[in-house]
Amino acid sequence: MQTNTHSLVASRLLTRSLLASIALSFVLLMSGCATSAPSFGDSVASESDQYDAISGKWEEGQSLVSKGEKKIKKGRKQVSDGNENLSDGEAMVRRGKRLMAESEEEYKLKKAY
């Protein structure tokens, strides 16, 4: 009876093992199908994400260029205004010194008479 029991147990183990192998093969086969080449829609969606990133980067660059050009224009105007202020200021200093020198000469001449 023990031999029959052993062979029955061995037969059941073999059957379970065989069923487990079949189930595992089925799962692997199905997961292999699930990971097949992406569909056209998947490809388009993936490309869309990539193009969105490229587009976002381009728009950020365009924004920086625009802001940079405005700053350059503002800076050039400030430099132009600054140069004009320097020129005006230097002319005022020259005229003021000349007026001061003339005043001193006139004072000395009046004092001498």
C-alpha positions in Angstrom: 0.0 0.0 0.0 2.9 2.3 0.7 4.2 1.9 -2.9 0.8 2.9 -4.2 0.7 5.8 -1.9 4.2 6.9 -2.9 3.4 6.5 -6.6 0.1 8.4 -6.1 1.9 11.2 -4.3 4.6 11.3 -6.9 2.0 11.3 -9.7 0.1 14.2 -8.0 3.4 16.1 -7.6 4.3 15.5 -11.2 0.8 16.7 -12.3 1.0 19.8 -10.1 4.5 20.5 -11.4 3.3 20.1 -15.0 0.3 22.3 -14.4 2.5 24.9 -12.7 4.9 24.8 -15.7 2.0 25.2 -18.1 0.6 28.1 -16.2 4.0 29.8 -16.0 4.5 29.3 -19.7 1.1 30.8 -20.4 1.8 33.8 -18.2 5.2 34.4 -19.8 3.6 34.0 -23.3 0.9 36.5 -22.5 3.3 39.0 -20.9 5.5 38.6 -24.0 2.5 39.6 -26.1 1.8 42.5 -23.9 5.3 43.9 -24.4 5.3 43.7 -28.2 6.2 46.6 -30.4 4.3 49.8 -29.5 1.2 50.6 -31.6 1.1 53.6 -33.9 -0.9 55.5 -31.3 1.8 54.7 -28.7 4.5 55.9 -31.0 2.6 59.1 -31.8 2.0 59.8 -28.1 5.7 59.2 -27.3 6.8 61.5 -30.1 4.3 64.1 -29.0 5.8 64.1 -25.5 9.3 64.5 -27.0 8.1 67.3 -29.3 6.3 69.0 -26.4 9.7 69.0 -24.5 11.5 70.4 -27.5 8.8 73.0 -28.1 8.9 74.1 -24.4 12.6 74.5 -24.6 12.4 76.6 -27.8 9.7 78.8 -26.3 11.9 79.4 -23.2 14.7 80.3 -25.5 12.5 82.7 -27.5 11.4 84.3 -24.2 15.0 84.8 -23.1 16.0 86.3 -26.4 13.1 88.8 -26.3 13.8 89.8 -22.7 17.6 90.0 -23.5 16.9 92.3 -26.5 14.8 94.6 -24.4 17.5 94.8 -21.8 20.1 95.6 -24.5 17.9 98.3 -25.9 17.3 99.8 -22.4 21.1 99.6 -21.6 22.0 101.3 -24.8 19.5 104.1 -24.1 20.9 104.4 -20.6 24.5 104.6 -22.0 23.3 107.2 -24.5 21.6 109.2 -21.8 24.7 108.8 -19.6 27.0 110.0 -22.4 24.7 113.0 -23.0 24.7 113.7 -19.2 28.5 113.5 -19.2 28.8 115.8 -22.1 26.3 118.3 -20.6 28.0 118.1 -17.2 31.5 118.7 -18.6 30.2 121.7 -20.6 28.6 123.1 -17.5 31.8 122.6 -15.5 33.9 124.4 -18.2 31.5 127.3 -18.4 31.3 127.5 -14.6 35.1 127.6 -14.3 35.3 130.2 -17.0 32.7 132.4 -15.3 34.5 132.0 -12.0 37.8 133.0 -13.6 36.2 136.0 -15.3 34.6 137.0 -12.0 38.0 136.8 -10.2 39.6 138.9 -12.9 36.8 141.5 -12.8 37.1 141.7 -9.0 40.9 142.2 -9.2 40.5 144.9 -11.8 37.9 146.7 -9.7 40.0 146.4 -6.6 43.0 147.9 -8.4 41.2 151.1 -9.4 
